[in-house]
Amino acid sequence: MNIPNRITLSRILLIPFFILLMSYPFEWGALEMEDRALPIAHLLGAVLFIVAATTDWVDGYYARRFNLVTNLGKFLDPLADKLLVSAALILLVNIDLAPAWIVIVIISREFAVTGLRLVAAGEGSVLAASQMGKLKTWIQIVAISILLLHNWPFAFINLPLGVISLYLALIITVISGYEYFSKNWHVMRDSK
């Protein structure tokens, strides 16, 4: 397994620690903000999420720079993104920082694209992520990061940037899903 794939795998291995920080009721105190508090565990969870999300850029850069792009990497990288983003979105619903319906739409798109990729893999092809799909992932990561930080520092100026970013992520997610299926529908049409 090459270095980019190991970096991707490390992103997957960080997910359980992220989930633990965001879901277990640690009594570590909180940072006070305007009308709410940011629990220290959520701050640490947000930092871990941001570190894990940053590995997406690192592994991609390293793989392209040193010509280490593999089919395993094309499979693992989007899977790691989907696992990390899905875990974060579900946790945001659990702590009342994201509407469930938005999370359902975003995760449904991820399942649908993964299903299309599985059909393609069964036919012997690997469908790499599109540029719109990569943009979708980064907008989701920005929205999730702000929400995990309980909208800090934007809460101080009463700007709900986390929610605004989440709605933008929803729009880009739906558009990129449509684009992905329209470009790759032949995989479904031509499958045996």
MODELLER restraints for C-alpha pairs under 7 A, 6 or more apart:
rsr = mdl.restraints
at = mdl.atoms
rsr.add(forms.Gaussian(group=physical.xy_distance, feature=features.Distance(at['CA:4:A'], at['CA:59:A']), mean=4.42, stdev=0.5))
rsr.add(forms.Gaussian(group=physical.xy_distance, feature=features.Distance(at['CA:4:A'], at['CA:60:A']), mean=6.97, stdev=0.5))
rsr.add(forms.Gaussian(group=physical.xy_distance, feature=features.Distance(at['CA:4:A'], at['CA:62:A']), mean=6.16, stdev=0.5))
rsr.add(forms.Gaussian(group=physical.xy_distance, feature=features.Distance(at['CA:4:A'], at['CA:63:A']), mean=5.63, stdev=0.5))
rsr.add(forms.Gaussian(group=physical.xy_distance, feature=features.Distance(at['CA:5:A'], at['CA:73:A']), mean=5.55, stdev=0.5))
rsr.add(forms.Gaussian(group=physical.xy_distance, feature=features.Distance(at['CA:7:A'], at['CA:55:A']), mean=6.51, stdev=0.5))
rsr.add(forms.Gaussian(group=physical.xy_distance, feature=features.Distance(at['CA:7:A'], at['CA:59:A']), mean=5.84, stdev=0.5))
rsr.add(forms.Gaussian(group=physical.xy_distance, feature=features.Distance(at['CA:8:A'], at['CA:55:A']), mean=6.84, stdev=0.5))
rsr.add(forms.Gaussian(group=physical.xy_distance, feature=features.Distance(at['CA:8:A'], at['CA:56:A']), mean=6.85, stdev=0.5))
rsr.add(forms.Gaussian(group=physical.xy_distance, feature=features.Distance(at['CA:8:A'], at['CA:59:A']), mean=6.37, stdev=0.5))
rsr.add(forms.Gaussian(group=physical.xy_distance, feature=features.Distance(at['CA:8:A'], at['CA:76:A']), mean=6.77, stdev=0.5))
rsr.add(forms.Gaussian(group=physical.xy_distance, feature=features.Distance(at['CA:8:A'], at['CA:77:A']), mean=5.93, stdev=0.5))
rsr.add(forms.Gaussian(group=physical.xy_distance, feature=features.Distance(at['CA:8:A'], at['CA:80:A']), mean=6.70, stdev=0.5))
rsr.add(forms.Gaussian(group=physical.xy_distance, feature=features.Distance(at['CA:11:A'], at['CA:52:A']), mean=5.07, stdev=0.5))
rsr.add(forms.Gaussian(group=physical.xy_distance, feature=features.Distance(at['CA:11:A'], at['CA:55:A']), mean=6.57, stdev=0.5))
rsr.add(forms.Gaussian(group=physical.xy_distance, feature=features.Distance(at['CA:11:A'], at['CA:80:A']), mean=6.49, stdev=0.5))
rsr.add(forms.Gaussian(group=physical.xy_distance, feature=features.Distance(at['CA:12:A'], at['CA:80:A']), mean=5.46, stdev=0.5))
rsr.add(forms.Gaussian(group=physical.xy_distance, feature=features.Distance(at['CA:14:A'], at['CA:52:A']), mean=6.65, stdev=0.5))
rsr.add(forms.Gaussian(group=physical.xy_distance, feature=features.Distance(at['CA:15:A'], at['CA:84:A']), mean=6.14, stdev=0.5))
rsr.add(forms.Gaussian(group=physical.xy_distance, feature=features.Distance(at['CA:18:A'], at['CA:45:A']), mean=5.27, stdev=0.5))
rsr.add(forms.Gaussian(group=physical.xy_distance, feature=features.Distance(at['CA:18:A'], at['CA:48:A']), mean=6.21, stdev=0.5))
rsr.add(forms.Gaussian(group=physical.xy_distance, feature=features.Distance(at['CA:18:A'], at['CA:49:A']), mean=6.49, stdev=0.5))
rsr.add(forms.Gaussian(group=physical.xy_distance, feature=features.Distance(at['CA:21:A'], at['CA:41:A']), mean=5.42, stdev=0.5))
rsr.add(forms.Gaussian(group=physical.xy_distance, feature=features.Distance(at['CA:21:A'], at['CA:42:A']), mean=6.53, stdev=0.5))
rsr.add(forms.Gaussian(group=physical.xy_distance, feature=features.Distance(at['CA:21:A'], at['CA:45:A']), mean=5.27, stdev=0.5))
rsr.add(forms.Gaussian(group=physical.xy_distance, feature=features.Distance(at['CA:22:A'], at['CA:41:A']), mean=6.44, stdev=0.5))
rsr.add(forms.Gaussian(group=physical.xy_distance, feature=features.Distance(at['CA:22:A'], at['CA:42:A']), mean=5.52, stdev=0.5))
rsr.add(forms.Gaussian(group=physical.xy_distance, feature=features.Distance(at['CA:22:A'], at['CA:45:A']), mean=5.77, stdev=0.5))
rsr.add(forms.Gaussian(group=physical.xy_distance, feature=features.Distance(at['CA:22:A'], at['CA:91:A']), mean=6.91, stdev=0.5))
rsr.add(forms.Gaussian(group=physical.xy_distance, feature=features.Distance(at['CA:26:A'], at['CA:41:A']), mean=6.49, stdev=0.5))
rsr.add(forms.Gaussian(group=physical.xy_distance, feature=features.Distance(at['CA:28:A'], at['CA:40:A']), mean=5.91, stdev=0.5))
rsr.add(forms.Gaussian(group=physical.xy_distance, feature=features.Distance(at['CA:28:A'], at['CA:41:A']), mean=6.82, stdev=0.5))
rsr.add(forms.Gaussian(group=physical.xy_distance, feature=features.Distance(at['CA:29:A'], at['CA:39:A']), mean=5.97, stdev=0.5))
rsr.add(forms.Gaussian(group=physical.xy_distance, feature=features.Distance(at['CA:29:A'], at['CA:40:A']), mean=5.89, stdev=0.5))
rsr.add(forms.Gaussian(group=physical.xy_distance, feature=features.Distance(at['CA:30:A'], at['CA:37:A']), mean=5.81, stdev=0.5))
rsr.add(forms.Gaussian(group=physical.xy_distance, feature=features.Distance(at['CA:30:A'], at['CA:38:A']), mean=5.19, stdev=0.5))
rsr.add(forms.Gaussian(group=physical.xy_distance, feature=features.Distance(at['CA:30:A'], at['CA:39:A']), mean=3.96, stdev=0.5))
rsr.add(forms.Gaussian(group=physical.xy_distance, feature=features.Distance(at['CA:30:A'], at['CA:40:A']), mean=5.06, stdev=0.5))
rsr.add(forms.Gaussian(group=physical.xy_distance, feature=features.Distance(at['CA:31:A'], at['CA:37:A']), mean=5.53, stdev=0.5))
rsr.add(forms.Gaussian(group=physical.xy_distance, feature=features.Distance(at['CA:31:A'], at['CA:38:A']), mean=5.03, stdev=0.5))
rsr.add(forms.Gaussian(group=physical.xy_distance, feature=features.Distance(at['CA:31:A'], at['CA:39:A']), mean=6.27, stdev=0.5))
rsr.add(forms.Gaussian(group=physical.xy_distance, feature=features.Distance(at['CA:31:A'], at['CA:40:A']), mean=6.81, stdev=0.5))
rsr.add(forms.Gaussian(group=physical.xy_distance, feature=features.Distance(at['CA:32:A'], at['CA:38:A']), mean=6.41, stdev=0.5))
rsr.add(forms.Gaussian(group=physical.xy_distance, feature=features.Distance(at['CA:34:A'], at['CA:155:A']), mean=6.96, stdev=0.5))
rsr.add(forms.Gaussian(group=physical.xy_distance, feature=features.Distance(at['CA:34:A'], at['CA:156:A']), mean=6.13, stdev=0.5))
rsr.add(forms.Gaussian(group=physical.xy_distance, feature=features.Distance(at['CA:38:A'], at['CA:149:A']), mean=6.79, stdev=0.5))
rsr.add(forms.Gaussian(group=physical.xy_distance, feature=features.Distance(at['CA:38:A'], at['CA:150:A']), mean=6.23, stdev=0.5))
rsr.add(forms.Gaussian(group=physical.xy_distance, feature=features.Distance(at['CA:42:A'], at['CA:148:A']), mean=6.53, stdev=0.5))
rsr.add(forms.Gaussian(group=physical.xy_distance, feature=features.Distance(at['CA:42:A'], at['CA:149:A']), mean=6.85, stdev=0.5))
rsr.add(forms.Gaussian(group=physical.xy_distance, feature=features.Distance(at['CA:43:A'], at['CA:149:A']), mean=5.99, stdev=0.5))
rsr.add(forms.Gaussian(group=physical.xy_distance, feature=features.Distance(at['CA:46:A'], at['CA:145:A']), mean=6.11, stdev=0.5))
rsr.add(forms.Gaussian(group=physical.xy_distance, feature=features.Distance(at['CA:46:A'], at['CA:148:A']), mean=5.41, stdev=0.5))
rsr.add(forms.Gaussian(group=physical.xy_distance, feature=features.Distance(at['CA:46:A'], at['CA:149:A']), mean=6.19, stdev=0.5))
rsr.add(forms.Gaussian(group=physical.xy_distance, feature=features.Distance(at['CA:50:A'], at['CA:145:A']), mean=6.69, stdev=0.5))
rsr.add(forms.Gaussian(group=physical.xy_distance, feature=features.Distance(at['CA:63:A'], at['CA:69:A']), mean=5.12, stdev=0.5))
rsr.add(forms.Gaussian(group=physical.xy_distance, feature=features.Distance(at['CA:71:A'], at['CA:126:A']), mean=6.84, stdev=0.5))
rsr.add(forms.Gaussian(group=physical.xy_distance, feature=features.Distance(at['CA:74:A'], at['CA:128:A']), mean=5.83, stdev=0.5))
rsr.add(forms.Gaussian(group=physical.xy_distance, feature=features.Distance(at['CA:82:A'], at['CA:110:A']), mean=6.65, stdev=0.5))
rsr.add(forms.Gaussian(group=physical.xy_distance, feature=features.Distance(at['CA:86:A'], at['CA:107:A']), mean=6.30, stdev=0.5))
rsr.add(forms.Gaussian(group=physical.xy_distance, feature=features.Distance(at['CA:88:A'], at['CA:144:A']), mean=6.97, stdev=0.5))
rsr.add(forms.Gaussian(group=physical.xy_distance, feature=features.Distance(at['CA:89:A'], at['CA:103:A']), mean=6.05, stdev=0.5))
rsr.add(forms.Gaussian(group=physical.xy_distance, feature=features.Distance(at['CA:92:A'], at['CA:98:A']), mean=5.34, stdev=0.5))
rsr.add(forms.Gaussian(group=physical.xy_distance, feature=features.Distance(at['CA:93:A'], at['CA:99:A']), mean=6.15, stdev=0.5))
rsr.add(forms.Gaussian(group=physical.xy_distance, feature=features.Distance(at['CA:93:A'], at['CA:100:A']), mean=5.75, stdev=0.5))
rsr.add(forms.Gaussian(group=physical.xy_distance, feature=features.Distance(at['CA:97:A'], at['CA:147:A']), mean=6.50, stdev=0.5))
rsr.add(forms.Gaussian(group=physical.xy_distance, feature=features.Distance(at['CA:102:A'], at['CA:170:A']), mean=6.69, stdev=0.5))
rsr.add(forms.Gaussian(group=physical.xy_distance, feature=features.Distance(at['CA:106:A'], at['CA:170:A']), mean=6.37, stdev=0.5))
rsr.add(forms.Gaussian(group=physical.xy_distance, feature=features.Distance(at['CA:106:A'], at['CA:173:A']), mean=6.40, stdev=0.5))
rsr.add(forms.Gaussian(group=physical.xy_distance, feature=features.Distance(at['CA:109:A'], at['CA:177:A']), mean=6.16, stdev=0.5))
rsr.add(forms.Gaussian(group=physical.xy_distance, feature=features.Distance(at['CA:117:A'], at['CA:126:A']), mean=6.88, stdev=0.5))
rsr.add(forms.Gaussian(group=physical.xy_distance, feature=features.Distance(at['CA:117:A'], at['CA:127:A']), mean=6.08, stdev=0.5))
rsr.add(forms.Gaussian(group=physical.xy_distance, feature=features.Distance(at['CA:120:A'], at['CA:126:A']), mean=6.21, stdev=0.5))
rsr.add(forms.Gaussian(group=physical.xy_distance, feature=features.Distance(at['CA:120:A'], at['CA:127:A']), mean=6.97, stdev=0.5))
rsr.add(forms.Gaussian(group=physical.xy_distance, feature=features.Distance(at['CA:120:A'], at['CA:187:A']), mean=5.87, stdev=0.5))
rsr.add(forms.Gaussian(group=physical.xy_distance, feature=features.Distance(at['CA:123:A'], at['CA:191:A']), mean=6.85, stdev=0.5))
rsr.add(forms.Gaussian(group=physical.xy_distance, feature=features.Distance(at['CA:132:A'], at['CA:176:A']), mean=5.50, stdev=0.5))
rsr.add(forms.Gaussian(group=physical.xy_distance, feature=features.Distance(at['CA:133:A'], at['CA:176:A']), mean=5.62, stdev=0.5))
rsr.add(forms.Gaussian(group=physical.xy_distance, feature=features.Distance(at['CA:136:A'], at['CA:169:A']), mean=6.34, stdev=0.5))
rsr.add(forms.Gaussian(group=physical.xy_distance, feature=features.Distance(at['CA:136:A'], at['CA:172:A']), mean=5.59, stdev=0.5))
rsr.add(forms.Gaussian(group=physical.xy_distance, feature=features.Distance(at['CA:136:A'], at['CA:173:A']), mean=5.56, stdev=0.5))
rsr.add(forms.Gaussian(group=physical.xy_distance, feature=features.Distance(at['CA:136:A'], at['CA:176:A']), mean=6.99, stdev=0.5))
rsr.add(forms.Gaussian(group=physical.xy_distance, feature=features.Distance(at['CA:139:A'], at['CA:169:A']), mean=5.45, stdev=0.5))
rsr.add(forms.Gaussian(group=physical.xy_distance, feature=features.Distance(at['CA:140:A'], at['CA:166:A']), mean=6.79, stdev=0.5))
rsr.add(forms.Gaussian(group=physical.xy_distance, feature=features.Distance(at['CA:140:A'], at['CA:169:A']), mean=5.19, stdev=0.5))
rsr.add(forms.Gaussian(group=physical.xy_distance, feature=features.Distance(at['CA:143:A'], at['CA:162:A']), mean=5.29, stdev=0.5))
rsr.add(forms.Gaussian(group=physical.xy_distance, feature=features.Distance(at['CA:143:A'], at['CA:165:A']), mean=4.75, stdev=0.5))
rsr.add(forms.Gaussian(group=physical.xy_distance, feature=features.Distance(at['CA:143:A'], at['CA:166:A']), mean=5.10, stdev=0.5))
rsr.add(forms.Gaussian(group=physical.xy_distance, feature=features.Distance(at['CA:146:A'], at['CA:152:A']), mean=6.68, stdev=0.5))
rsr.add(forms.Gaussian(group=physical.xy_distance, feature=features.Distance(at['CA:146:A'], at['CA:162:A']), mean=5.07, stdev=0.5))
rsr.add(forms.Gaussian(group=physical.xy_distance, feature=features.Distance(at['CA:147:A'], at['CA:162:A']), mean=5.00, stdev=0.5))
rsr.add(forms.Gaussian(group=physical.xy_distance, feature=features.Distance(at['CA:151:A'], at['CA:160:A']), mean=6.75, stdev=0.5))
rsr.add(forms.Gaussian(group=physical.xy_distance, feature=features.Distance(at['CA:151:A'], at['CA:161:A']), mean=6.72, stdev=0.5))
rsr.add(forms.Gaussian(group=physical.xy_distance, feature=features.Distance(at['CA:151:A'], at['CA:162:A']), mean=5.56, stdev=0.5))
rsr.add(forms.Gaussian(group=physical.xy_distance, feature=features.Distance(at['CA:154:A'], at['CA:160:A']), mean=6.79, stdev=0.5))
rsr.add(forms.Gaussian(group=physical.xy_distance, feature=features.Distance(at['CA:154:A'], at['CA:161:A']), mean=6.60, stdev=0.5))
